[in-house]
Amino acid sequence: MADGNKTEKPTPRRLEKAREQGQVARSRDLATTLALLAGVFVIAAGLPAHIQQWRRLFFVLLDRAAKNDLRLGSPALLWCAELAINWLLLPMATVWTTTVAASFAQGGLLFAPAALGLKPERLNPVGKLKRIFSTTTLVAMFKSIIPTAVISYLGYGIFKRDWPHILACMSGSAQVISTEISHILLELFWKSGLVLLIWAVVDYITVRQKLEGELKMSREEIREEFKETEGNPHTKSRIRRLQRQARRGRMLKDVQKATVVITNPTHFAVALEYRLDMVAPVVVAKGRNLLAEQIKSTARWHNIPIMENPPLAQALYRTVEIGQEIPAKLYAAVAEILAFVFKMQARSAGAPR
């Protein structure tokens, strides 16, 4: 089937099978960018307090060195490691949490064992080389160049704008210089992050549209999938026809035990069974048109009385299902017919042959 014929949206089953294969619209750039921005903002928020801690540690180390207490066995290295861990623990946890949350938001929790299976084409070096020099790789390289160029242009503009101010601050104290540089770097970071975020959103939209295009189906594929899931319509129709015939055969057989058949006289026929040990008469068969004629024919063949009562026949046909007792509101009308039938049967039984 040509790709040009795949114009229909993928069915839920097709999407489910694609998900089982690990085919989900996810952009690594989006998750990475969100994690980078979260980490940068957490570091920037806690930077003043951490600078004070590092400054105090630096003064303590200088004081120890001046007193000749800074030896090989001193806890200076432990202090530095502890301070570094406290400084980086929250940003690292933020980056990890943001990455997991962004990946989950794009495709949900996904476990695809089929995607982890060993495939021989993955071990083929020729295929690897083809992928390296493929159009997809070139497009990915071009996509990475665009945000890099934009960030470089932003950085150049920021430093060009603030360069005179930086030169003026060089004559000041180290605190003034570090404050000015930190402000410039923070501005560069959040603007660069914004550029990367916009580019990552565009990349996610592109990946999603590409996946939807790959999963599109032709009408023939939809029909084949329907046959697999719901069964062949012709086969199902034949099965339903056979089931109707079987039910009709059983129903016509049950007509043999009927006490009376009430007719419309042409359109409806309802067969009732009543014995003295029964609470109320029971409908053993009913039908209309052709089936009604078959019920009447079976009744004639087995000498079962046929009574014409159009209102009662229509009421029984529309309100009582096969195997159910007649409702109380129809007791009187049915009782009159049964009484007449039993009287006729009694006369026939008492009459000489």
C-alpha positions as CSV (number, residue, x, y, z in Angstrom):
1,M,0.0,0.0,0.0
2,A,1.5,3.3,-1.0
3,D,2.1,6.0,1.6
4,G,-0.1,8.4,-0.4
5,N,-3.1,6.3,0.5
6,K,-2.5,6.6,4.2
7,T,-4.8,9.5,4.9
8,E,-6.8,8.2,7.9
9,K,-6.0,9.0,11.5
10,P,-4.5,6.0,13.5
11,T,-7.0,3.9,15.4
12,P,-6.7,3.4,19.2
13,R,-5.4,-0.1,18.5
14,R,-2.7,1.2,16.2
15,L,-1.7,3.8,18.8
16,E,-1.6,1.1,21.5
17,K,0.6,-1.2,19.4
18,A,2.9,1.8,18.6
19,R,3.2,2.5,22.3
20,E,4.1,-1.1,23.0
21,Q,6.9,-0.7,20.5
22,G,8.1,2.4,22.3
23,Q,6.8,4.8,19.6
24,V,5.8,7.9,21.7
25,A,6.1,11.5,20.8
26,R,8.9,12.7,23.1
27,S,11.4,15.4,22.7
28,R,14.7,15.0,24.6
29,D,15.5,18.7,24.1
30,L,12.3,19.7,25.9
31,A,13.0,17.6,29.0
32,T,16.7,18.7,29.0
33,T,15.9,22.4,28.6
34,L,13.3,22.4,31.4
35,A,15.7,20.6,33.7
36,L,18.5,23.0,32.8
37,L,16.3,26.1,33.5
38,A,15.1,24.6,36.8
39,G,18.6,23.8,37.9
40,V,19.9,27.3,36.9
41,F,17.1,29.1,38.8
42,V,17.6,27.0,41.9
43,I,21.3,27.7,41.9
44,A,20.7,31.4,41.3
45,A,18.1,31.6,44.2
46,G,20.6,30.0,46.6
47,L,23.7,31.6,45.3
48,P,24.1,34.5,47.8
49,A,23.8,32.2,50.8
50,H,26.3,29.7,49.3
51,I,28.8,32.5,48.5
52,Q,28.7,33.5,52.1
53,Q,29.4,29.9,53.2
54,W,32.3,29.5,50.7
55,R,33.7,32.9,51.9
56,R,33.6,31.8,55.5
57,L,35.3,28.5,54.6
58,F,37.9,30.4,52.7
59,F,38.6,32.6,55.7
60,V,38.8,29.6,58.0
61,L,41.3,27.9,55.8
62,L,43.4,31.1,55.5
63,D,43.4,31.4,59.3
64,R,44.4,27.7,59.7
65,A,47.2,28.2,57.2
66,A,48.5,31.3,59.0
67,K,48.5,29.4,62.3
68,N,50.3,26.4,60.6
69,D,47.3,24.2,61.5
70,L,46.5,23.2,57.9
71,R,48.2,19.8,57.7
72,L,47.6,16.7,55.6
73,G,45.3,15.2,58.2
74,S,43.2,18.3,58.7
75,P,39.4,18.1,57.8
76,A,39.7,20.9,55.2
77,L,39.0,18.5,52.3
78,L,36.0,17.1,54.2
79,W,34.7,20.6,54.8
80,C,34.9,21.5,51.1
81,A,33.3,18.2,50.0
82,E,30.4,18.7,52.5
83,L,29.8,22.3,51.4
84,A,29.9,21.3,47.7
85,I,27.4,18.5,48.3
86,N,25.1,20.9,50.2
87,W,25.4,23.3,47.3
88,L,24.7,20.8,44.5
89,L,22.3,18.4,46.2
90,L,19.1,20.6,45.7
91,P,19.9,21.6,42.1
92,M,20.7,18.0,41.1
93,A,17.5,16.8,42.7
94,T,15.6,19.5,40.9
95,V,17.1,18.6,37.6
96,W,16.3,14.9,38.0
97,T,12.7,15.6,39.1
98,T,12.1,18.0,36.3
99,T,13.5,15.6,33.7
100,V,11.3,12.8,35.0
101,A,8.2,15.0,35.1
102,A,8.8,16.4,31.6
103,S,9.2,12.9,30.2
104,F,6.1,11.7,32.0
105,A,4.1,14.6,30.8
106,Q,5.0,14.0,27.1
107,G,4.3,10.3,27.0
108,G,3.2,9.0,30.4
109,L,4.8,6.0,32.1
110,L,6.1,3.7,29.3
111,F,7.6,0.2,29.5
112,A,8.1,-1.3,26.1
113,P,9.9,-4.7,26.3
114,A,9.6,-5.0,22.5
115,A,11.8,-2.0,22.0
116,L,14.5,-3.6,24.2
117,G,14.7,-6.8,22.1
118,L,17.9,-7.7,20.3
119,K,17.7,-6.7,16.6
120,P,20.4,-7.8,14.2
121,E,20.2,-4.5,12.2
122,R,21.4,-2.6,15.2
123,L,24.7,-4.5,15.2
124,N,25.3,-3.9,11.5
125,P,28.2,-1.4,11.1
126,V,27.0,-0.5,7.6
127,G,23.7,0.6,8.9
128,K,25.4,2.7,11.6
129,L,27.4,4.5,8.9
130,K,24.3,5.1,6.8
131,R,22.6,6.6,9.8
132,I,25.6,8.9,10.5
133,F,25.6,10.3,7.0
134,S,21.8,10.2,6.5
135,T,19.5,13.1,6.0
136,T,18.0,12.7,9.5
137,T,21.5,13.2,11.0
138,L,22.1,16.3,8.9
139,V,18.8,17.7,9.8
140,A,19.5,17.1,13.5
141,M,22.9,18.9,13.2
142,F,21.2,21.8,11.4
143,K,18.6,21.9,14.2
144,S,21.4,22.1,16.8
145,I,23.2,24.9,15.0
146,I,20.2,27.3,14.9
147,P,19.8,27.7,18.7
148,T,23.5,27.8,19.2
149,A,23.8,30.7,16.7
150,V,20.9,32.5,18.4
151,I,22.5,32.1,21.9
152,S,25.8,33.3,20.6
153,Y,24.2,36.4,19.1
154,L,22.5,37.1,22.4
155,G,25.7,36.7,24.3
156,Y,27.5,39.0,21.9
157,G,24.8,41.6,22.3
158,I,24.8,41.5,26.1
159,F,28.6,41.8,26.4
160,K,28.7,44.5,23.8
161,R,26.0,46.5,25.7
162,D,27.6,46.1,29.1
163,W,31.3,46.2,28.1
164,P,31.8,49.9,29.0
165,H,30.2,49.2,32.4
166,I,32.4,46.2,33.0
167,L,35.5,48.2,32.2
168,A,34.3,50.9,34.7
169,C,33.9,48.3,37.4
170,M,37.4,46.9,37.0
171,S,38.7,49.7,39.2
172,G,36.3,48.7,42.0
173,S,36.5,46.0,44.6
174,A,36.3,42.3,43.9
175,Q,32.8,42.2,45.2
176,V,31.6,44.8,42.8
177,I,33.2,43.0,39.9
178,S,31.8,39.6,40.9
179,T,28.3,41.1,41.3
180,E,28.4,42.7,37.9
181,I,29.6,39.6,36.2
182,S,27.0,37.4,38.0
183,H,24.2,39.7,36.8
184,I,25.5,39.5,33.3
185,L,25.8,35.7,33.4
186,L,22.4,35.3,35.0
187,E,20.8,37.4,32.2
188,L,22.6,35.3,29.6
189,F,21.5,32.1,31.2
190,W,17.8,32.9,31.4
191,K,17.7,34.3,27.9
192,S,19.5,31.3,26.5
193,G,17.2,29.1,28.4
194,L,14.2,30.8,26.9
195,V,15.6,30.4,23.4
196,L,16.2,26.7,24.1
197,L,12.7,26.3,25.6
198,I,11.1,27.8,22.5
199,W,13.2,25.6,20.2
200,A,12.4,22.5,22.3
201,V,8.6,23.2,22.1
202,V,9.0,23.5,18.3
203,D,11.0,20.2,18.3
204,Y,8.3,18.5,20.3
205,I,5.6,19.6,17.9
206,T,7.7,18.5,15.0
207,V,8.3,15.0,16.6
208,R,4.6,14.7,17.3
209,Q,3.5,15.5,13.8
210,K,6.1,13.2,12.4
211,L,4.9,10.3,14.5
212,E,1.3,11.0,13.6
213,G,2.3,10.9,9.9
214,E,4.1,7.6,10.3
215,L,1.1,6.0,12.1
216,K,-1.5,7.1,9.6
217,M,-3.4,4.3,8.1
218,S,-5.1,3.6,4.8
219,R,-8.8,2.6,4.7
220,E,-7.8,-0.9,3.7
221,E,-5.6,-1.2,6.8
222,I,-8.5,0.0,9.0
223,R,-10.8,-2.6,7.4
224,E,-8.2,-5.4,8.0
225,E,-7.7,-4.2,11.6
226,F,-11.5,-4.2,12.1
227,K,-11.6,-7.8,10.8
228,E,-8.9,-8.8,13.2
229,T,-10.5,-7.3,16.2
230,E,-14.2,-7.6,15.5
231,G,-14.2,-10.5,13.0
232,N,-15.1,-10.7,9.4
233,P,-18.5,-9.0,8.8
234,H,-19.6,-11.7,6.4
235,T,-18.7,-14.4,8.9
236,K,-20.4,-12.6,11.7
237,S,-23.5,-12.1,9.6
238,R,-23.5,-15.8,8.7
239,I,-23.1,-16.8,12.4
240,R,-26.0,-14.5,13.4
241,R,-28.1,-16.0,10.6
242,L,-27.4,-19.5,11.8
243,Q,-28.2,-18.5,15.4
244,R,-31.5,-17.0,14.3
245,Q,-32.3,-20.2,12.4
246,A,-31.4,-22.3,15.4
247,R,-33.6,-20.2,17.7
248,R,-36.4,-20.3,15.2
249,G,-36.1,-24.1,14.9
250,R,-36.3,-24.5,18.7
251,M,-39.2,-22.1,18.9
252,L,-41.2,-24.0,16.2
253,K,-40.5,-27.2,18.1
254,D,-41.9,-25.6,21.3
255,V,-45.1,-24.8,19.4
256,Q,-45.9,-28.6,19.6
257,K,-46.5,-28.3,23.4
258,A,-48.7,-25.1,23.1
259,T,-52.3,-25.1,24.3
260,V,-53.6,-22.5,21.8
261,V,-52.2,-20.1,19.1
262,I,-53.6,-16.6,19.1
263,T,-53.4,-14.8,15.7
264,N,-54.0,-11.4,14.2
265,P,-55.0,-13.3,11.9
266,T,-52.3,-12.7,9.3
267,H,-49.5,-10.6,10.7
268,F,-49.0,-11.9,14.3
269,A,-49.1,-15.3,15.9
270,V,-48.5,-16.1,19.6
271,A,-48.4,-19.7,21.0
272,L,-49.5,-20.1,24.7
273,E,-48.9,-23.1,26.9
274,Y,-51.1,-23.6,30.0
275,R,-51.3,-26.6,32.4
276,L,-53.3,-26.9,35.6
277,D,-50.1,-26.8,37.7
278,M,-48.9,-23.5,36.2
279,V,-49.6,-20.1,37.8
280,A,-50.3,-18.4,34.5
281,P,-50.0,-19.2,30.8
282,V,-46.5,-18.9,29.2
283,V,-45.6,-17.7,25.8
284,V,-43.6,-20.5,24.1
285,A,-43.4,-19.0,20.6
286,K,-44.3,-15.8,18.8
287,G,-43.7,-14.3,15.4
288,R,-44.9,-12.0,12.6
289,N,-45.4,-12.3,8.9
290,L,-43.5,-15.4,7.6
291,L,-42.7,-16.7,11.1
292,A,-46.3,-16.3,12.1
293,E,-47.3,-18.5,9.1
294,Q,-44.8,-21.1,10.2
295,I,-46.2,-21.1,13.7
296,K,-49.7,-21.5,12.4
297,S,-48.6,-24.3,10.0
298,T,-46.9,-26.2,12.9
299,A,-50.0,-25.7,15.0
300,R,-52.3,-27.1,12.3
301,W,-50.0,-30.1,11.8
302,H,-50.2,-31.0,15.5
303,N,-53.9,-30.2,15.9
304,I,-53.4,-27.2,18.2
305,P,-56.3,-24.8,18.2
306,I,-55.8,-21.5,16.5
307,M,-57.9,-18.6,17.7
308,E,-58.2,-15.2,16.0
309,N,-58.1,-12.2,18.4
310,P,-56.1,-9.3,16.8
311,P,-56.0,-7.0,19.9
312,L,-54.9,-9.8,22.2
313,A,-52.4,-11.2,19.6
314,Q,-50.7,-7.7,19.2
315,A,-50.7,-7.1,22.9
316,L,-49.0,-10.4,23.7
317,Y,-46.5,-10.0,20.9
318,R,-45.4,-6.5,22.0
319,T,-45.4,-7.0,25.8
320,V,-44.4,-10.6,26.5
321,E,-41.1,-12.3,25.6
322,I,-40.7,-16.0,24.9
323,G,-40.6,-18.0,28.1
324,Q,-42.4,-15.4,30.2
325,E,-45.8,-15.6,31.8
326,I,-48.5,-13.3,30.5
327,P,-49.1,-10.1,32.6
328,A,-52.0,-9.9,35.0
329,K,-53.9,-7.3,32.9
330,L,-54.3,-10.0,30.1
331,Y,-55.6,-12.8,32.4
332,A,-59.2,-12.2,31.7
333,A,-58.9,-12.1,27.9
334,V,-56.7,-15.2,27.8
335,A,-58.9,-17.0,30.3
336,E,-61.9,-16.6,28.0
337,I,-60.0,-18.2,25.1
338,L,-58.6,-21.0,27.2
339,A,-62.1,-21.7,28.6
340,F,-63.5,-21.9,25.1
341,V,-60.6,-24.2,23.9
342,F,-61.0,-26.5,26.9
343,K,-64.8,-26.7,26.3
344,M,-64.3,-27.5,22.6
345,Q,-61.7,-30.2,23.5
346,A,-64.1,-31.7,26.1
347,R,-66.9,-31.9,23.5
348,S,-64.5,-33.5,21.0
349,A,-63.4,-36.0,23.6
350,G,-67.0,-36.9,24.5
351,A,-68.4,-37.1,21.0
352,P,-68.5,-40.6,19.4
353,R,-66.1,-41.4,16.7
